Amino acid sequence: MNKDIYPKMIKNLPEIDIALDGVRGWLMQDDTISAVFFELEPIGKIPDHSHCTQWGMVLQGKMKLTIDGKTKTYTNGDHYLIPEGIIHSAEFITKCYVIDFFADPNRYKKKKEK
């Protein structure tokens, strides 16, 4: 069951600027961290990458995360921590709703208004 779970107050946040088809996100940020409310289609694998510390939780859906060479499947209510600089990738198996917190207020930029 994958219906849109984000209320209007989340959808009224600024969207992130991201160049991946099938990925949308709404951004909250302050001077020290940022949070993104992601909506991800089953787009397959996001390649290996690394960045600041990331903590996230799957609200709905099924995804695989490979963190430092170890792969695990995550689903509703599961959470994860990716330490700064650790190589990781993700694979979205079903439509997913995920909240990710980043230890960097500038991990994502706001989408420019058209």
Residue pairs with C-beta under 8 A, 6 or more apart in sequence:
1 60
2 60
2 61
2 94
2 95
2 97
4 39
5 59
5 60
5 97
6 26
6 37
6 39
6 97
10 26
10 37
11 26
13 26
13 27
13 28
13 37
14 26
14 27
14 110
14 111
15 24
15 25
15 26
15 27
15 110
15 111
16 24
16 25
16 26
16 27
16 36
16 108
16 109
16 110
16 111
17 108
17 109
17 110
17 111
17 112
18 24
18 25
18 108
20 43
20 46
21 41
21 43
22 40
22 41
22 42
22 43
23 38
23 39
23 40
23 41
23 43
24 38
24 39
24 40
25 36
25 37
25 38
25 39
25 108
26 36
26 37
27 34
27 35
27 36
27 108
27 110
28 34
28 35
28 36
28 37
29 35
29 105
29 106
30 105
31 105
32 103
32 105
33 101
33 102
33 103
33 104
33 105
34 101
34 102
34 104
34 105
34 106
34 107
34 108
35 99
35 100
35 101
35 102
36 99
36 100
36 102
36 107
36 108
37 97
37 99
38 96
38 97
38 98
38 99
38 100
39 95
39 96
39 97
40 61
40 63
40 92
40 95
40 96
40 97
40 98
41 92
41 95
42 92
42 93
42 94
42 95
42 96
43 92
44 91
44 92
45 89
45 90
45 91
46 89
46 90
46 91
46 92
47 89
48 66
48 87
48 88
48 89
49 87
49 88
49 89
50 84
50 85
50 86
50 87
50 88
51 84
51 102
51 104
51 107
52 84
52 102
52 103
52 104
52 107
53 81
53 82
53 83
53 84
53 102
53 103
54 81
54 82
54 100
54 101
54 102
54 103
55 79
55 80
55 81
55 82
55 100
55 101
56 79
56 80
56 82
56 98
56 99
56 100
56 101
57 77
57 78
57 79
57 80
57 98
57 99
58 74
58 75
58 76
58 77
58 78
58 79
58 96
58 97
58 98
59 76
59 77
59 97
59 98
59 99
60 76
60 95
60 96
60 97
61 75
61 76
61 92
61 93
61 94
61 95
61 96
61 97
61 98
62 73
62 74
62 75
62 93
62 94
62 96
63 73
63 74
63 75
63 90
63 91
63 92
63 93
63 94
63 96
63 98
64 71
64 72
64 73
64 74
64 90
64 91
64 93
65 71
65 72
65 74
65 80
65 82
65 88
65 89
65 90
65 91
66 88
66 89
66 90
66 91
67 80
67 82
67 86
67 88
68 86
68 87
68 88
69 87
72 80
73 93
74 80
82 88
84 103
102 108
